[in-house]
């Protein structure tokens, strides 16, 4: 599979820890532990948020922040 930004197929998966900070939440941030897909030529990085965690984002009222 080639990169979405450049024609490179030089990609690698890495485990990661990500803290997403959203205003209006009762907890200061949401921790995610996704697998990152990194293009080792251009740096484009992709990850998916699991559905169980994605539901927590819908509870945030960004308009009031």
C-alpha positions as CSV (number, residue, x, y, z in Angstrom):
1,X,0.0,0.0,0.0
2,X,1.4,3.4,-0.9
3,X,1.4,6.6,1.1
4,X,-1.6,8.9,0.6
5,X,0.7,12.0,0.3
6,X,3.6,10.6,-1.8
7,X,4.1,7.5,-4.0
8,X,6.3,5.8,-1.3
9,X,5.6,2.3,0.0
10,X,8.3,2.8,2.7
11,X,5.8,2.8,5.6
12,X,6.1,1.3,9.1
13,X,3.7,0.7,12.0
14,X,4.6,2.0,15.5
15,X,2.7,1.7,18.8
16,X,2.0,5.1,20.4
17,X,0.5,6.9,23.4
18,X,-1.5,10.0,22.5
19,X,-3.2,12.4,24.9
20,X,-6.0,14.4,23.2
21,X,-6.9,17.6,25.0
22,X,-10.5,18.8,24.5
23,X,-12.1,21.8,26.2
24,X,-15.3,21.1,28.2
25,X,-14.3,17.6,29.4
26,X,-14.5,16.5,33.0
27,X,-11.2,14.8,32.6
28,X,-8.2,16.8,31.3
29,X,-7.6,14.6,28.3
30,X,-8.3,11.3,26.6
31,X,-5.5,8.8,26.4
32,X,-5.3,6.7,23.3
33,X,-2.9,3.9,22.5
34,X,-3.2,3.5,18.7
35,X,-0.9,1.9,16.1
36,X,0.5,4.7,13.9
37,X,1.2,4.1,10.2
38,X,4.2,6.4,9.4
39,X,5.5,7.1,5.9
40,X,9.3,7.1,6.4
41,X,9.8,9.3,3.3
42,X,7.4,12.2,3.8
43,X,6.3,11.8,7.4
44,X,2.6,11.5,6.9
45,X,1.2,9.7,9.9
46,X,-2.2,8.0,10.3
47,X,-4.1,6.4,13.1
48,X,-7.7,5.5,14.0
49,X,-9.6,6.1,17.2
50,X,-11.4,3.0,18.5
51,X,-15.2,3.3,18.5
52,X,-15.3,2.9,22.3
53,X,-13.1,6.0,22.7
54,X,-14.8,7.9,19.8
55,X,-18.0,8.0,21.7
56,X,-16.3,10.1,24.4
57,X,-15.6,12.8,21.8
58,X,-19.4,13.2,21.1
59,X,-20.0,14.1,24.7
60,X,-17.8,17.3,24.4
61,X,-19.6,20.6,23.9
62,X,-17.0,22.4,21.8
63,X,-19.3,25.4,21.3
64,X,-19.2,26.3,25.0
65,X,-15.4,26.1,25.3
